[in-house]
Amino acid sequence: MDFRHTMNSRRALSAMAITAGLLLTAVGCGGGDDGKSDKGAAPTSAPTRSGSGQKESEAPQQDTVLAEVKGQNGLTLAVTSAKRDSGGCMTVEGSVTNNTGTLWVAADWRGDERELAKNGGSIAGASLIDQKGKKKYLILRDTSGRCLCTQFTGGVPDGGTAQWFAQFPAPPQDTTTVDFQVGGMPPASIEISQG
């Protein structure tokens, strides 16, 4: 076999390995098919029917705020969901509101690890602190080192709000409360629910 065929074979094997790794990462945290919607998908509300058979639309549900912290000259972080799934992962979701008077790019939220720098302005530096178990949980990453979390592409303009999510290894079942912490924001104590 000549050099060109060898290189083509190696490229194909590398591509297959990367694809398999990404697939395993995505599937590893997913539970079985239990009829529930994907955790990354926005919740939908089914239309209801009135007695006359016409469809009536429901008002969108308001997110319940589990915790809200303020810091960094007008930045507000809200946590609206912390769900454990059967695959051993936990997804935390919420929003960030920028009232700093300028564009906010989440530079100090991406984390200190050199590998996380490739995530740009993101929530990759977030962690969960299990006070009961005395453990710290970091955001999960794919095989390329990218976080399983939101990247704030282009930043958040002044007065704007952006939704975010972050996936972590799930703490033990007997842990029901954890502290969510990112950047210079104060810790937010949140209650975990089953997904």
C-alpha positions as CSV (number, residue, x, y, z in Angstrom):
1,M,0.0,0.0,0.0
2,D,1.5,3.4,-0.9
3,F,1.7,6.5,1.3
4,R,-1.4,8.2,-0.1
5,H,-3.6,5.1,0.6
6,T,-2.2,4.8,4.1
7,M,-3.0,8.5,4.9
8,N,-6.5,8.2,3.5
9,S,-7.1,5.1,5.6
10,R,-5.8,6.9,8.7
11,R,-8.0,9.9,8.0
12,A,-11.1,7.7,7.6
13,L,-10.4,5.9,10.9
14,S,-9.8,9.2,12.7
15,A,-13.1,10.6,11.4
16,M,-14.9,7.4,12.5
17,A,-13.3,7.5,16.0
18,I,-14.2,11.2,16.5
19,T,-17.8,10.6,15.3
20,A,-18.2,7.6,17.6
21,G,-16.8,9.6,20.5
22,L,-19.2,12.4,19.9
23,L,-22.1,10.0,19.6
24,L,-21.2,8.2,22.8
25,T,-20.9,11.5,24.6
26,A,-24.4,12.6,23.4
27,V,-26.0,9.3,24.1
28,G,-24.2,8.6,27.4
29,C,-26.1,11.3,29.3
30,G,-29.4,10.5,27.7
31,G,-31.8,8.3,29.5
32,G,-33.8,5.6,27.9
33,D,-36.8,6.3,25.7
34,D,-39.3,7.0,28.5
35,G,-41.6,9.2,26.4
36,K,-40.3,12.4,27.8
37,S,-39.0,15.3,25.6
38,D,-35.3,15.9,25.0
39,K,-33.8,17.9,27.8
40,G,-32.3,20.4,25.3
41,A,-35.6,21.1,23.6
42,A,-37.8,23.9,24.7
43,P,-40.9,22.8,26.5
44,T,-44.0,22.8,24.4
45,S,-47.5,23.2,25.5
46,A,-50.2,21.2,23.7
47,P,-53.2,23.1,22.5
48,T,-56.4,22.3,24.3
49,R,-59.8,21.9,22.8
50,S,-62.9,23.7,24.0
51,G,-66.3,22.1,24.1
52,S,-67.0,23.3,20.5
53,G,-64.0,21.5,19.2
54,Q,-62.0,24.6,18.4
55,K,-58.4,24.8,19.4
56,E,-57.4,27.3,22.1
57,S,-53.8,28.1,22.7
58,E,-52.4,28.0,26.2
59,A,-50.3,30.9,27.5
60,P,-46.6,30.0,27.7
61,Q,-45.6,28.7,31.1
62,Q,-43.4,31.0,33.2
63,D,-40.1,29.5,34.2
64,T,-39.9,29.0,38.0
65,V,-36.8,30.7,39.3
66,L,-34.9,28.3,41.6
67,A,-32.3,30.9,42.5
68,E,-31.2,34.4,41.4
69,V,-27.9,36.1,42.1
70,K,-26.6,39.6,41.2
71,G,-23.1,40.7,40.7
72,Q,-20.5,42.1,38.3
73,N,-21.9,45.6,38.0
74,G,-25.5,44.8,37.0
75,L,-25.3,41.2,35.8
76,T,-28.1,38.9,37.0
77,L,-27.9,35.1,36.8
78,A,-31.1,33.1,37.2
79,V,-31.3,29.3,37.5
80,T,-34.7,27.9,36.4
81,S,-34.1,24.2,36.2
82,A,-31.7,21.6,37.7
83,K,-32.8,18.1,36.5
84,R,-31.1,14.8,37.1
85,D,-31.6,12.2,34.3
86,S,-31.4,8.4,34.3
87,G,-28.1,8.5,32.4
88,G,-26.1,9.8,35.3
89,C,-26.0,13.4,34.1
90,M,-27.6,16.6,35.4
91,T,-28.7,19.6,33.2
92,V,-28.9,23.0,34.8
93,E,-30.7,25.8,32.8
94,G,-31.3,29.5,33.3
95,S,-30.8,33.0,32.0
96,V,-28.4,35.8,32.3
97,T,-29.5,39.5,32.1
98,N,-27.0,42.2,31.2
99,N,-27.5,45.6,32.9
100,T,-23.8,46.5,32.9
101,G,-24.2,49.4,30.5
102,T,-22.0,47.7,27.9
103,L,-21.8,44.5,25.8
104,W,-21.1,41.5,28.0
105,V,-19.0,38.7,26.5
106,A,-18.7,36.1,29.4
107,A,-14.9,36.1,29.2
108,D,-14.5,35.3,32.9
109,W,-17.2,32.5,32.8
110,R,-15.2,30.2,30.5
111,G,-13.0,28.8,33.2
112,D,-9.3,28.8,34.1
113,E,-8.3,25.6,32.3
114,R,-6.3,26.1,29.1
115,E,-8.4,23.6,27.3
116,L,-11.6,25.6,28.0
117,A,-10.2,28.7,26.2
118,K,-11.4,27.2,22.9
119,N,-15.0,27.6,24.2
120,G,-14.8,31.4,24.0
121,G,-17.4,33.4,25.9
122,S,-19.3,30.5,27.5
123,I,-20.5,29.2,30.8
124,A,-17.8,26.5,30.7
125,G,-16.2,27.6,34.0
126,A,-19.3,26.8,36.0
127,S,-19.3,24.2,38.7
128,L,-21.7,22.5,41.1
129,I,-20.6,22.2,44.8
130,D,-22.1,19.4,46.8
131,Q,-21.7,20.6,50.4
132,K,-23.1,17.4,51.8
133,G,-20.7,15.1,49.8
134,K,-17.9,17.6,49.9
135,K,-17.4,17.4,46.1
136,K,-17.1,19.8,43.2
137,Y,-18.5,18.9,39.8
138,L,-17.2,20.5,36.6
139,I,-19.1,20.8,33.3
140,L,-19.0,17.8,31.0
141,R,-17.0,18.1,27.7
142,D,-17.1,16.3,24.4
143,T,-14.0,14.5,22.9
144,S,-12.8,17.8,21.4
145,G,-12.7,19.5,24.8
146,R,-15.8,21.7,24.1
147,C,-18.1,22.1,27.0
148,L,-21.6,20.7,27.0
149,C,-22.9,24.1,27.7
150,T,-24.0,27.4,26.1
151,Q,-21.6,29.6,24.3
152,F,-22.6,33.3,24.2
153,T,-21.7,33.9,20.6
154,G,-21.4,37.6,20.0
155,G,-22.0,38.4,23.7
156,V,-25.2,39.8,25.4
157,P,-26.0,43.4,24.6
158,D,-26.8,45.9,27.4
159,G,-30.4,45.3,28.6
160,G,-30.5,41.9,26.9
161,T,-31.2,38.5,28.4
162,A,-29.8,35.2,27.1
163,Q,-30.8,31.6,28.0
164,W,-28.1,29.1,29.0
165,F,-27.7,25.5,29.9
166,A,-24.8,23.4,31.3
167,Q,-24.5,19.6,31.8
168,F,-22.7,18.1,34.8
169,P,-22.1,14.6,36.2
170,A,-25.1,14.0,38.5
171,P,-24.4,14.1,42.3
172,P,-25.5,11.0,44.3
173,Q,-29.3,10.4,44.6
174,D,-29.3,11.5,48.3
175,T,-27.9,14.9,47.4
176,T,-30.9,17.2,46.8
177,T,-29.3,20.6,47.0
178,V,-26.1,21.9,45.3
179,D,-24.5,25.4,44.9
180,F,-24.2,26.6,41.3
181,Q,-21.2,28.9,40.8
182,V,-19.7,30.6,37.8
183,G,-17.1,33.5,37.4
184,G,-17.3,36.2,40.0
185,M,-21.0,35.6,40.7
186,P,-22.1,34.6,44.2
187,P,-23.0,30.9,44.6
188,A,-26.7,30.1,43.9
189,S,-28.2,27.3,46.1
190,I,-30.5,25.2,43.9
191,E,-32.7,22.2,44.5
192,I,-32.3,19.2,42.1
193,S,-35.4,17.5,40.5
194,Q,-35.6,14.2,38.7
195,G,-35.7,14.5,34.9
